Amino acid sequence: MNRMSLTSTLIVSYRRSWQTEYLISLSIFNMVVMPFQSQRSEYRQQFLPEVDHRLAVWQAYLNCVNAFQGIDMVGASEQGSSLNISRTTQERFVYCLGVLDSLVHEDKDEEFNKDSPTSLADLIDTYPANEVGRFEKFSEYFRYWTRIDVLMRRQGFYTTRKNVSYL
């Protein structure tokens, strides 16, 4: 019965009892492998932040707010004439709103679900983007954004800290 592990086969070249081999492999494991495992866990703890659901919702909310900071450049030319358009992109806002919608999906209450649409996917099916990425009734997307904002207020997402003034 040979119970030698891979680490002990490299070091132990002559026959020993399995108890001795086990102790040797255990000591080698503790000297060689364990320090790296503890370093790896410290490394992970150091660089991986703890992300909770509220932080993810907040980031998605900020992405919606900041969606219009980028400018979409469109250019076309045909037989000597050209057309260049600079505008903010509607698609970016809608996609960021989709991420926010998916994050607050489980928090939607009966009051939110009594109005239609109940999800952004339904709204996109009703009012899809055209071939250049513009939405025909873009105001409906802002109404949906407002409904999500009201839902977040109702669910207690926003907190108001009252600072005492000493003046």
N, C-alpha and C positions, 0 to 999 in steps of 0.2 A: 504494500500500500504506500504509494508515493504521494504526499500531500504538499509538494513544493509549489510555491507560487512563482510568478514570473520574476519578481524582484529577488527572491532567494536563489533561484537557479543561476543567476548571473554571478552571485558571490560565492555560493556554496558549491564546491567542486567535488568534494568527497562525500560519501554516504554518512548521514547522521540520522538520528531518530527523528520522527515527525514532530515531537515536542520541541526539540532544539531548533529544527527548521522553522517551526511556527514562531518561536521567540525571536529568531534572527529576522524573519520577514516582518514581524510586528515592529521590531526596533527600527528596521530600515524604513518601514512605512512612516513611523513617527518622526524619523530624522529627515526624510526626503520629501514625502508627499504632504504631510500635515502642515508644515510651514507655508507652503504655497497655497493650500486651501484657506488658511486663515488670512493670508494676504489678499486672496481673491475676494473674500467676503468683505474685508475692510475696503477694498477698492470699489466694490459695488456699492457699499453703503455711502462711500464718499461722493460718487459721481451720479448715482441714480436718485433723483428727487422722489419724495413721496407725493404722488399726485392724487388728490381726492376728486370726487365728482364735481364739487363746487368750483374747483380751480379749472377743470376742463370746461365747464359751462361758462365761466367768466372769460376764458380765452376765446371761446367760440363767439361770445357776445362782442368782445372787442374786435374780433375779425370782421363781424358784420358792420360795426361802427366805422372801421378803417377801410372798408372795401372800396370806397370811392376815392382813395388817395392815389391809386394808380390810374394812368391814362392809357386808353386803348387807341392805338394808331392804325388806321385803315387807309389803304391807298389802292387806287385802281386807275388804269390807263387803257385807252382804246383809240386807235387811229389819230394819234396826235393830241388828244385831249386827256387830261389827267384830273383825278379827284382825290384829294386827301382829306381825311376826317380825323379829328382828334376829339375824343370823348371819354367820359368815364364809363367803365364797363358795368353793365347790368348783370352779366353772368356771374361775375365774382361775388357780388352781393347775394345773389340767389343761391349759389353753391355754399357760401358761408352760412347763410340762413338755413340751408339744409342740414349742415352739421349741427347747428344749434338746435334745430327742431328734433333731430335724432337724440340729442343728449337730454332734452326735457320731455321726451316722449312718455316716460313712465310717470312724470309729474302732472300730466294733463288730467284735469278734473272734469266733472260733469258739466260745469259751467263753460269750460273751454270747448268740450265736445258737442255742446248743443248747437254751436254755429258751424257752418260749413265754409271752407274745407277744414278737416281735422288734422291734415298732414300736408306738408309741403309737396309731397309727391302728387297728391290730388290736385293741388293748385297748378303744378307744372303740367299735368295732363290736361287741365282745362285751358290754361294759357301758356302754350309752349313758346320757346324762343324761335325767331325766324332764322333765316339762313345766315344772317350777319350777327346773330347773338343779341338781338334786341327783343324785348317783350312787348306785346301789343298793349296789354293792360297792366303796366308795371305798378300802378297804384295799388293793385290787389296784393302785391307782394309786400308793400309797406303796411297795408292793413293787417296782413298776417303777422308781420314783425311786431306791430303794435299789440296784437292779441297775445303773442308770446311774452312781450314785455309786461303786460298786465298779469299774465299767469305767473311770471317770476315774482312780481310784487305780491300777489295773493299767496304764493307759496312761501313767502318770507325769505326770498333770496337776497334782497337788498336789506341792509341794516343801516340805521341812522344812528350815528354816535353823536351824542349831545355833549359838546365840550363846554365846560364851565368857563365863562369869561371872568377874569379877575380885574377888569378895568373899572 
